Amino acid sequence: MLFMVIESFRGGNAEPVYARFRTRGRLAPDGVNYVNSWVTADLTRCYQVMESPSRALLDEWMAAWSDLVEFEVIPVITSPEAAARVPSP
């Protein structure tokens, strides 16, 4: 399953997030995979696509960051998957 994860850095402060990432890595449990991410120019938010077999595993990963980040999670599918689900006229 793919998830769009919107991360809002607490206090708008990216510094502690990147400090932890540099020293400890992504902290994702086995089965949770990083796909790609984009950060706002003001460094207050990250839009990240993660892949996980379950929301429960994703929740484990987010728990490791919840002191520094507020999360919004949206299950997503790829554009080709969406096109296949929409009937042709």
N, C-alpha and C positions, 0 to 999 in steps of 0.2 A: 504494500500500500504506500502511496505517496501522500505526504503532508506538506502543506505550505505553513511554515511556522513564522509568525511575525513576533520578533523579539523587540521589546522596548527596554532599553537599558535604564535601570533604576536611577532616578535623578538626572537622566540624560547623560550619564557618565560612562563612556566606553572604556576608559582606562582600566578599571578593575576586571572587566570582562576579558580584555586582551591580555592582561597580565596573567590571569589564571590559564587562559588558553595556551600561552607561551610556555608556562611551567608544567601544566598537567595534561594538555591536549584537549580533545573534544569531550572526553569523559562519557562517550556513548557505550552502552552495553552491547555485547555481541548481538548482531542482527539488525542494529540501527546503523544506517549508512547515510553519510552526507552526500548530497547530490550536487548542490550549488547554492550560492548565496550572493546577495547584493546588500550593500549598506548605504543608508542615506548619506548625502554629502555632509550633513551636520553631525554625523556619527552618533545619532541617538537611537536609531532603529536598524534592525537587520531583517531582511526577508530571506528565508532559508527554506530550501526544499530538502526534506529528509525522507528516507525510505525505511519502512519498518513493517515487519509482519503483523504487528498489533499496536494499538494505541497504548496498551499497558507498558510495553517496552519503551515507547517514546516518552511516556510519563516518567519512567525511571531516569532517562537522560535529562529531562527538564528539571527534575528534583535536584540534580547536581548543580544547577545554575539558578535556581529560583531565588536565592538570596541576592543575586545581581541583576536578574532579568525577569520581566513580566512577559508571559507568553499568551499568544492567541494561536490556535491550531485549526486549520481548515483542511479536511481531506480533499485531495484533488486527483484528477485523472489527466492523462496526456491529451493533447488536441486530437491525435488520431483515434484514441479511445472514445472521445466525445463524438467525433464525426460518425463512428461506427454505431453509436447508440441512437443517433438521430435518424429517423426513417427518411428515405428519399421520397420526394413527391411523385 
